Structure formats: C-alpha cells, structure tokens
C-alpha cells in the first residue's frame, strides 16, 4: 500500500472483539488512516422496512469503542448504499438517526470528534436530494459530517464532461460538509487507467471534492482487485486463508497493469486543496431539505428524525417551524419489496485509496 502511495483506506466490516492494535500500528507507521464502517452484516439499516434500535446502536458503538483509541482512525461510516434503488429513500431519516446517536455516543464517551458520515450509491434519480437531505435542517447534531459517493461513471477513454463527472461536480459545488468518492474505479473497459484521478484532484474538482477511494485491494471474482495473494483456487475449497476461491494471505502480488496505472496517476497529481486564507465560509451553502418528487425522492422536507427504538410507520411527521407551518407528512407509495440484504470542509484534499478487507 505504501508503495502504491496510499494514505487512507476504508474497511467495511470489522470484529470489534478482535485485537486491532498490530494492524492499526502497521498502518500508522506507513502513514495510512482507516475509515471504518460501523455496521455489521446483521445490523445494517434495512431500506424497505427501516428501524433503528438499541441492538444496532450498541453494535455500532462497539466498533467505535474498538477504534477510538487509535490516533490514525480517521472517521466512521454509519452505512453503505442503504438506499440502493430510487424508491427506498424513506430510509434516509433513519440514516440521520444513526448519525445523531453515534455522534452523541462519541461525545458522551469523551472521544475526539471523529467525523461520522455516509457512503451512498450513485443513483441519478436521487441526485442531489440525498446528499442535501442528510445535511439539511440546521441541526448539526443530526446531520452527517461528510458525504461520500460510490460512483463508477468514468469508464475507459472519456473525459470530465462526457463521463458525467461534470454533473457530480455541479452538485458538490460549495457543499456544506466534505464530499468525496468512497468507491471509484470502473472496470468495464480493461485495463483500468484511473484517468479520473487527474480530474478529481485537478482544478475542475479539487476545490470541492476532498478525495477519492479506489475499489478495491484484494482480487476477487468481480475483478476489481489491485493485488492478489496467488492464483484463484477451486471455489469449493475450505481453508482459513481462502474465501470464494481467492487466497487472502501471503505475499501480495500487484495485479497488472492496473496497479502500476494507478501508481502512475497518483505520482503525477499534485492536489492543492483550498488554503485557509482563501476559504470563505459564507460561500458554503446549506441546502434546503428536498421535497418529495415523482423521480423517487419520498421524504417531503425537514421531517422529524426517528428516535432510538422507532420503526417506520408509513409516514413522517414534519419538524415544526416557528410559524407552525411545514410540509405535509411523507407517505410511502412504494410497494413492499423484499428487504435488500444487501472535519472541516476540504479536510481530505489528498490522495486516497480504498481497500476492502477484514480486520
């Protein structure tokens, strides 16, 4: 990772009962800062019949407890792609619930102010409503501290405008919290050249985007890996270091030419970010809470954030305003699908990489 030029990784699921001191120490010596997902395979927030309860709270808190003592723990996600379809946005207030309670838990424990944010699927019908909703309403205790996007729009030989990045940039302009790519690195046109990195860290985007995390570290069946620990084996093989037909321990070997292509991209970029002396807080715009729309956004305005122990009842109560006015309660017109099992602004303006593995 150090050879590649990594300074940040993301870890999706961890065992809070395990001893992570050795691993975090190795990362620290290499100048690498992990961002940790707080949810686990059996505690993430479900999109179609959402709830936020004490069991989820305690399991998320246990992960925070396990990493809060490490100086190089960078922050925490309360969810990854909870909304995977455009008719699932009624879960968004529960994402705010998790962010609110994890930030309150962080403060009650006296931990440093770890940023707590969310990693979103790139759903065109919900742009920019989701990112706006998670930062709207004026109550910082309920809002996320950063917004991250899993986007694979830049595929093959393209450019800032044709790829669609121009649209993502327009929606990120003067965003009120750090915004960055939590997954990127399209592989539909091999080999991956990672030319989007020059755009993300270049003059067109670097003033608003705070970095990019490239998916993923270990080679798996989806062929996104940057390294492998040996050739694929029979998927039926059962061994402690084998999962899904791929070895997960040993001496890493770069997957070429992808590894060197990314290394070359990162070696040539010189992100400058925004100097404090040039930063104008008045230019940062807190967006209005979006209203419901035919395109799929279902949460109508600034609704009350669900309390701990609450389950979605089919509608949300508007947050009272000074005059008592507010949008009408949000109804749930979506069909009952099967449950899907599925810092300060500019703080991350540096080279980031995402790596998927289990601590």
PETARA-V677539 format. One record per residue. N is the residue number from 1. RES is the residue in one small letter. PHI is phi in radians with two decimals (none if undefined). PSI is psi in radians with two decimals (* if undefined). OMEGA is omega in radians with two decimals (999 if undefined). Layout:
[[N;RES;PHI;PSI;OMEGA] [N;RES;PHI;PSI;OMEGA]]
This chain:
[[1;x;none;-0.72;3.14] [2;x;-1.14;-0.68;3.09] [3;x;-1.06;-0.67;-3.13] [4;x;-1.22;-0.51;-3.13] [5;x;1.88;0.42;-3.06] [6;x;-1.32;2.45;2.94] [7;x;-2.17;-0.17;-3.14] [8;x;-2.56;2.46;3.04] [9;x;-2.23;2.85;3.02] [10;x;-2.10;2.39;3.10] [11;x;-2.12;2.10;-2.98] [12;x;-1.35;-0.77;-3.08] [13;x;-2.41;2.35;-3.14] [14;x;-2.34;2.80;3.04] [15;x;-1.68;1.89;-3.08] [16;x;-1.18;-0.26;-3.14] [17;x;-1.52;-0.19;-3.12] [18;x;-1.39;2.86;3.10] [19;x;-1.61;1.96;-3.07] [20;x;-1.80;0.12;-3.03] [21;x;-1.08;-0.78;-3.11] [22;x;-1.10;-0.79;-3.12] [23;x;-1.16;-0.82;-3.14] [24;x;-1.14;-0.56;3.08] [25;x;-1.16;-0.72;3.09] [26;x;-1.10;-0.75;3.09] [27;x;-1.07;-0.75;-3.12] [28;x;-1.06;-0.75;-3.13] [29;x;-1.16;-0.43;3.11] [30;x;-1.62;0.03;-3.13] [31;x;1.26;0.60;-3.07] [32;x;-1.98;2.34;-3.07] [33;x;-2.01;1.98;3.11] [34;x;-1.39;2.48;2.89] [35;x;-1.89;2.22;-2.97] [36;x;-1.93;2.35;2.98] [37;x;-1.38;2.32;-3.10] [38;x;-1.46;-0.44;-3.09] [39;x;-1.36;2.87;3.09] [40;x;-2.20;3.06;-3.07] [41;x;-1.05;-0.46;-3.08] [42;x;-1.99;0.23;3.13] [43;x;-2.25;0.01;-3.11] [44;x;-1.18;2.75;-3.10] [45;x;-1.33;2.23;-3.12] [46;x;-1.43;2.53;-3.01] [47;x;-1.44;-0.57;-2.96] [48;x;-1.66;-0.40;3.07] [49;x;-2.44;1.20;-2.93] [50;x;-1.31;2.61;2.95] [51;x;-2.60;2.85;3.07] [52;x;-2.40;1.94;-3.01] [53;x;-2.21;3.12;-3.05] [54;x;-1.14;-0.62;3.12] [55;x;-1.08;-0.83;3.09] [56;x;-1.06;-0.82;3.14] [57;x;-0.95;-0.83;-3.06] [58;x;-1.21;-0.61;3.12] [59;x;-1.23;-0.68;3.07] [60;x;-1.11;-0.76;-3.12] [61;x;-1.09;-0.63;3.14] [62;x;-1.10;-0.65;3.09] [63;x;-1.17;-0.75;3.10] [64;x;-1.06;-0.74;3.12] [65;x;-1.02;-0.69;-3.06] [66;x;-1.18;-0.44;-3.04] [67;x;-2.02;-0.13;-3.05] [68;x;-1.11;-0.45;-3.07] [69;x;-1.41;-0.14;-3.09] [70;x;-1.61;2.20;-3.09] [71;x;-1.09;-0.48;-3.09] [72;x;-1.67;0.16;2.96] [73;x;-1.26;2.08;-2.98] [74;x;-1.57;-0.65;-3.10] [75;x;3.09;-3.04;-3.05] [76;x;-2.43;2.49;2.97] [77;x;-1.71;2.43;3.02] [78;x;-1.64;-0.05;3.10] [79;x;-3.11;2.75;3.10] [80;x;-2.30;2.02;3.06] [81;x;0.88;0.71;3.05] [82;x;-1.03;-0.72;3.03] [83;x;-1.59;1.89;-3.10] [84;x;-1.94;-0.16;3.11] [85;x;-2.38;2.75;-3.02] [86;x;-1.28;-0.11;3.11] [87;x;-1.81;0.33;-3.09] [88;x;-1.96;0.24;-3.00] [89;x;-1.27;-0.15;3.06] [90;x;-1.14;-0.19;3.08] [91;x;-1.41;-0.22;-3.03] [92;x;-0.99;-0.73;3.09] [93;x;-1.06;-0.49;3.11] [94;x;-1.30;-0.47;3.00] [95;x;-1.13;-0.73;3.06] [96;x;-1.10;-0.66;3.11] [97;x;-1.03;-0.81;-3.13] [98;x;-1.11;-0.75;3.12] [99;x;-1.09;-0.79;3.14] [100;x;-1.01;-0.86;-3.03] [101;x;-1.29;-0.56;3.09] [102;x;-1.27;-0.60;3.06] [103;x;-1.20;-0.69;3.10] [104;x;-1.16;-0.69;3.09] [105;x;-1.12;-0.78;3.09] [106;x;-0.95;-0.81;-3.09] [107;x;-1.25;-0.67;3.14] [108;x;-1.14;-0.54;3.12] [109;x;-1.45;-0.12;-3.14] [110;x;1.32;0.34;3.09] [111;x;-1.26;2.80;3.05] [112;x;-1.14;2.91;-2.99] [113;x;-1.36;1.15;3.04] [114;x;-0.97;2.28;3.03] [115;x;-1.21;2.46;-3.14] [116;x;-2.10;2.12;-3.05] [117;x;-2.45;-2.90;-3.04] [118;x;-2.40;2.53;3.11] [119;x;-1.94;2.06;-2.98] [120;x;-1.88;2.55;2.92] [121;x;-1.21;2.58;-3.13] [122;x;-1.52;1.60;-3.13] [123;x;-1.92;1.95;-3.00] [124;x;-1.02;-0.64;-3.10] [125;x;-1.15;-0.35;-3.10] [126;x;-1.85;0.15;3.05] [127;x;-1.54;2.42;-0.20] [128;x;-1.68;0.43;-2.99] [129;x;-1.04;-0.74;-3.09] [130;x;-1.12;-0.88;-3.12] [131;x;-1.10;-0.60;3.11] [132;x;-1.21;-0.77;-3.10] [133;x;-1.10;-0.73;-3.07] [134;x;-1.22;-0.16;3.12] [135;x;-2.15;0.20;-3.06] [136;x;-1.76;3.08;3.01] [137;x;1.72;-0.29;3.07] [138;x;1.43;0.03;3.13] [139;x;-1.86;1.70;-3.07] [140;x;-1.07;-0.46;-3.12] [141;x;-1.20;-0.38;-3.13] [142;x;-1.74;-0.30;-3.04] [143;x;-1.52;2.67;3.06] [144;x;-1.23;2.70;3.14] [145;x;-1.58;-0.32;3.04] [146;x;-2.70;2.71;3.10] [147;x;-2.14;2.29;-3.11] [148;x;-2.19;2.58;-3.03] [149;x;-2.18;2.30;3.01] [150;x;-1.63;1.79;-3.02] [151;x;-2.28;2.32;3.13] [152;x;-2.17;0.73;-3.07] [153;x;-1.37;-0.57;-3.05] [154;x;-1.49;1.74;-3.08] [155;x;-2.15;2.22;3.08] [156;x;1.16;-2.64;-3.09] [157;x;-1.43;1.78;-3.14] [158;x;-2.56;-2.86;-3.13] [159;x;-2.63;3.14;-3.06] [160;x;-0.95;-0.72;-3.07] [161;x;-1.44;-0.86;-3.06] [162;x;-1.20;-0.51;-3.12] [163;x;-1.23;-0.40;-3.02] [164;x;1.74;-0.11;3.12] [165;x;-1.08;-0.48;3.12] [166;x;-1.05;-0.61;3.11] [167;x;-1.27;-0.70;3.10] [168;x;-1.09;-0.69;3.13] [169;x;-1.12;-0.71;-3.13] [170;x;-1.07;-0.63;-3.13] [171;x;-1.39;-0.29;3.14] [172;x;-1.66;-0.14;-3.06] [173;x;-1.03;2.14;3.10] [174;x;0.99;0.63;3.12] [175;x;-1.18;2.54;-2.98] [176;x;-1.32;-0.26;3.09] [177;x;-2.32;2.86;3.10] [178;x;-0.97;2.41;3.10] [179;x;-2.26;2.33;-3.12] [180;x;-2.65;2.93;3.09] [181;x;-1.47;2.06;3.11] [182;x;-1.60;-0.21;2.93] [183;x;-2.63;2.35;2.98] [184;x;-2.78;2.92;-3.12] [185;x;2.11;1.00;-3.12] [186;x;-0.93;2.42;-3.14] [187;x;-2.13;0.31;-3.12] [188;x;-1.30;-0.32;3.09] [189;x;-2.15;1.52;-3.11] [190;x;-1.34;2.72;-0.11] [191;x;-1.34;2.82;3.10] [192;x;-1.31;2.24;-3.12] [193;x;-1.86;-0.25;3.05] [194;x;1.01;0.63;-3.13] [195;x;-1.21;-0.26;3.10] [196;x;-1.16;-0.38;-3.12] [197;x;-1.08;-0.64;3.13] [198;x;-1.14;-0.55;3.11] [199;x;-1.33;-0.79;-3.10] [200;x;-1.07;-0.70;-3.10] [201;x;-1.73;0.17;-3.14] [202;x;-1.75;-3.09;-3.01] [203;x;-1.11;-0.39;-3.10] [204;x;-1.31;-0.43;-3.01] [205;x;-2.30;-0.40;-2.93] [206;x;-1.12;-0.41;-3.14] [207;x;-1.27;-0.31;-3.11] [208;x;-2.07;-0.55;3.13] [209;x;-1.63;2.46;-3.04] [210;x;-1.85;0.36;3.04] [211;x;2.41;-3.11;-3.07] [212;x;-2.60;2.30;3.08] [213;x;-1.97;2.14;-3.02] [214;x;-1.63;2.30;-3.10] [215;x;-1.65;2.22;0.00] [216;x;-2.52;-3.07;-3.04] [217;x;-1.45;-1.11;-3.03] [218;x;-1.54;2.35;3.09] [219;x;-1.15;2.31;3.10] [220;x;-2.36;-2.98;-3.08] [221;x;-1.10;-0.38;-3.13] [222;x;-1.43;-0.13;3.05] [223;x;1.08;0.68;3.01] [224;x;-1.79;-0.06;-3.00] [225;x;-1.20;2.59;3.06] [226;x;-1.73;-0.34;3.06] [227;x;-2.43;2.83;3.03] [228;x;-2.43;2.71;-3.13] [229;x;-1.84;0.34;-3.13] [230;x;2.50;2.96;-3.13] [231;x;-1.18;2.76;3.09] [232;x;-1.04;2.61;3.10] [233;x;-2.11;3.04;3.13] [234;x;-1.00;2.19;-3.12] [235;x;-1.02;-0.31;-3.14] [236;x;-1.46;-0.12;-3.13] [237;x;-1.14;2.30;3.10] [238;x;-1.94;2.02;3.13] [239;x;-2.73;2.74;-3.06] [240;x;-1.12;-0.52;-3.09] [241;x;-1.83;0.24;-3.13] [242;x;-2.18;2.31;3.08] [243;x;-2.48;2.18;3.10] [244;x;1.09;0.46;3.12] [245;x;1.53;0.17;-3.14] [246;x;-2.25;2.35;3.13] [247;x;-1.31;2.44;-3.05] [248;x;-2.13;0.43;3.08] [249;x;-2.72;2.71;3.14] [250;x;2.20;-2.62;3.13] [251;x;-1.65;2.11;-3.10] [252;x;-1.24;2.42;3.07] [253;x;-2.08;2.21;-3.12] [254;x;-1.06;2.46;3.00] [255;x;-1.49;2.02;-3.04] [256;x;-1.84;2.61;0.07] [257;x;-1.55;0.13;-3.03] [258;x;-1.01;-0.80;-3.09] [259;x;-1.02;-0.89;-3.11] [260;x;-1.20;-0.54;3.09] [261;x;-1.10;-0.76;3.11] [262;x;-1.19;-0.74;3.12] [263;x;-1.03;-0.71;-3.14] [264;x;-1.19;-0.69;3.11] [265;x;-1.07;-0.82;-3.10] [266;x;-1.19;-0.50;-3.13] [267;x;-1.24;-0.37;-3.05] [268;x;-1.75;-0.22;-3.10] [269;x;-1.58;2.58;-3.14] [270;x;-2.34;1.28;-3.09] [271;x;-1.11;2.37;-3.09] [272;x;-1.82;-0.43;-3.09] [273;x;1.14;-2.68;-3.13] [274;x;-2.16;2.16;3.11] [275;x;-1.19;2.50;3.13] [276;x;-0.97;-0.65;-3.11] [277;x;-1.16;-0.38;-3.14] [278;x;-1.74;0.00;-3.06] [279;x;-1.52;2.20;-3.13] [280;x;-1.97;1.81;-3.10] [281;x;-1.00;-0.50;-3.11] [282;x;-1.20;-0.28;3.14] [283;x;-1.45;-0.26;3.14] [284;x;-1.41;2.18;-3.00] [285;x;-1.91;2.11;2.95] [286;x;-1.40;2.11;-3.02] [287;x;-1.35;2.73;3.01] [288;x;-1.24;2.59;3.09] [289;x;-1.13;2.23;-3.06] [290;x;-1.19;2.60;3.03] [291;x;-1.61;2.81;-3.13] [292;x;-1.11;2.66;-3.05] [293;x;-2.54;2.71;3.13] [294;x;-1.09;-0.38;-3.11] [295;x;-1.26;-0.12;3.07] [296;x;2.28;-0.37;3.13] [297;x;-1.27;2.15;-2.95] [298;x;-1.89;-0.28;-3.08] [299;x;-1.51;2.08;-2.99] [300;x;-1.67;1.65;3.05] [301;x;1.42;-2.73;-3.05] [302;x;-1.57;1.47;-3.10] [303;x;-1.49;2.82;3.10] [304;x;-1.15;2.32;3.12] [305;x;-1.33;2.27;-3.10] [306;x;-1.01;2.57;3.11] [307;x;-1.48;2.90;3.10] [308;x;-1.09;2.27;-3.12] [309;x;1.67;0.02;-3.07] [310;x;-1.63;2.52;3.05] [311;x;-2.04;2.53;-3.13] [312;x;-1.05;2.25;-3.05] [313;x;-1.79;-0.03;-3.11] [314;x;1.95;-0.23;3.09] [315;x;-2.73;2.88;3.11] [316;x;-2.10;2.60;3.11] [317;x;-1.58;2.27;3.11] [318;x;-1.09;2.55;3.00] [319;x;-1.24;2.23;-3.10] [320;x;-1.08;2.50;3.05] [321;x;-1.83;3.08;-3.10] [322;x;-1.07;-0.51;-3.11] [323;x;-1.73;-0.05;-3.10] [324;x;1.50;-0.03;-3.14] [325;x;-1.51;2.79;3.09] [326;x;3.11;2.96;3.14] [327;x;-1.17;2.79;3.11] [328;x;-1.22;2.71;3.14] [329;x;-0.98;2.54;3.13] [330;x;-1.45;2.21;3.06] [331;x;-1.68;2.89;-3.13] [332;x;-1.94;1.62;-3.13] [333;x;-1.43;-0.15;-3.07] [334;x;-1.24;2.55;3.08] [335;x;-1.19;2.72;-3.12] [336;x;-1.38;1.59;3.12] [337;x;-1.35;2.96;2.98] [338;x;-1.18;2.57;3.13] [339;x;-1.10;2.36;3.11] [340;x;-1.45;1.99;3.08] [341;x;-1.45;0.41;-3.05] [342;x;-1.00;*;999] [343;x;none;-2.97;3.12] [344;x;-1.57;2.71;-3.11] [345;x;-0.98;2.41;3.14] [346;x;1.31;0.19;-2.98] [347;x;-1.14;-0.41;-3.04] [348;x;-1.88;0.39;-3.10] [349;x;-1.24;1.36;-3.13] [350;x;-2.78;3.06;-3.13] [351;x;-1.30;2.19;-3.14] [352;x;-2.14;2.67;3.04] [353;x;-2.47;2.57;-3.13] [354;x;-1.88;2.38;3.12] [355;x;-2.36;2.30;-3.08] [356;x;-1.80;2.07;3.06] [357;x;-2.87;3.04;-3.06] [358;x;-2.01;2.22;3.09] [359;x;-1.50;*;999]]
